[in-house]
């Protein structure tokens, strides 16, 4: 998988842009994780270029899976936008804007939602670490 991730970092210009495929800031390449887009790993999906998105493991990736648990429809809509980016082999501003709009809708719905031990579902870095659009 490492070769795939390195190839994707180069093709998508993650180092140059400084953000991931959901529009979250990347300070160091070590923050990047591979997210299965079309077929999840639990369903046997491969860690291939065509099946993946690069996300900040501490913000976008964690947040996306939280969204998946609470709002599966929104998770699928974000996944669809990242699949468009993957197919185009570039991070696209139109996709990032649609992703941001979905995130804002999620945040409006769940701004007061608490999880285990009373912690907020939507952590501050999920909002603060997005690229301004």
C-alpha positions in Angstrom: 0.0 0.0 0.0 2.9 2.4 0.7 3.8 2.5 -3.0 0.1 3.3 -3.8 0.0 6.1 -1.2 3.3 7.6 -2.4 2.1 7.6 -6.0 -1.2 9.2 -5.0 0.6 11.9 -3.0 2.5 12.7 -6.1 -0.4 12.6 -8.6 -2.8 14.6 -6.4 -0.1 17.2 -5.4 -0.7 16.7 -1.7 2.7 18.2 -0.7 2.2 21.2 -3.0 -1.4 21.9 -2.0 -0.9 21.2 1.7 -4.4 19.6 2.0 -6.1 16.3 1.5 -9.0 15.2 -0.8 -11.6 16.5 1.7 -9.9 19.8 2.1 -8.2 19.2 5.4 -4.8 20.7 6.1 -1.7 18.4 5.9 1.3 19.7 7.8 3.4 16.5 7.4 3.1 13.6 4.9 3.0 11.3 8.0 -0.5 12.6 8.7 -1.8 11.0 5.5 -3.9 7.8 5.6 -5.5 5.8 2.8 -9.2 5.6 2.8 -11.0 2.9 0.8 -13.6 4.7 -1.4 -15.6 2.2 -3.5 -15.1 -1.1 -1.8 -14.2 -1.0 1.9 -11.4 -3.1 3.3 -13.9 -5.1 5.4 -15.7 -6.1 2.1 -12.4 -7.1 0.5 -11.6 -3.9 -1.2 -8.0 -3.5 -2.4 -5.7 -0.7 -1.5 -5.4 0.4 -5.1 -5.1 3.8 -6.6 -8.6 3.6 -8.1 -10.2 2.6 -4.8 -8.6 5.2 -2.6 -8.6 8.7 -1.2 -5.9 10.4 0.8 -7.1 11.9 4.0 -5.5 13.5 7.1 -5.8 10.6 9.6 -6.3 12.9 12.6 -9.1 15.0 11.1 -10.7 14.1 7.8 -10.4 10.3 8.2 -11.7 10.1 11.7 -14.5 12.7 11.0 -15.6 10.8 7.8 -16.1 7.6 9.8 -18.0 9.5 12.5 -20.2 10.8 9.7 -20.7 7.3 8.4 -22.0 6.2 11.8 -24.5 9.0 12.2 -25.5 10.0 8.7 -24.7 7.3 6.1 -26.3 9.3 3.3 -23.9 12.2 3.9 -21.0 9.7 4.1 -21.9 8.4 0.7 -22.3 11.9 -0.8 -18.8 12.8 0.4 -17.4 9.5 -0.9 -19.0 10.2 -4.3 -17.2 13.6 -4.4 -13.8 12.0 -3.6 -14.4 9.3 -6.2 -14.9 12.1 -8.8 -11.5 13.6 -7.7 -9.9 10.1 -7.9 -11.3 9.6 -11.4 -10.1 13.1 -12.5 -6.7 12.4 -10.8 -6.9 15.8 -9.2 -8.3 17.6 -6.2 -11.1 19.6 -7.6 -12.4 22.8 -6.1 -16.0 22.0 -7.1 -15.8 18.7 -5.2 -14.2 20.4 -2.2 -17.0 23.0 -2.1 -19.7 20.2 -2.2 -17.9 18.3 0.5 -17.7 21.4 2.7 -21.4 22.0 2.2 -22.2 18.5 3.3 -19.9 19.0 6.4 -21.7 22.2 7.3 -25.0 20.5 7.0 -23.7 17.6 9.3 -22.4 20.2 11.8 -25.7 22.0 11.9 -27.6 18.7 12.6 -25.1 17.4 15.2 -23.6 20.5 16.8 -24.9 19.4 20.2 -24.5 15.6 19.8 -22.4 14.0 22.5 -20.7 10.6 22.4 -19.0 8.4 25.0 -18.2 10.2 28.3 -20.1 13.2 27.1 -17.4 14.2 24.5 -18.6 16.3 21.5 -19.0 14.4 18.3 -17.7 17.3 16.3 -14.2 18.1 17.6 -12.8 21.6 17.1 -10.0 20.4 14.7 -12.7 19.0 12.4 -13.8 22.6 11.8 -10.6 24.6 12.4 -8.3 22.4 10.2 -10.3 22.8 7.0 -9.0 24.8 4.1 -11.0 28.1 3.7 -13.0 28.0 0.5 
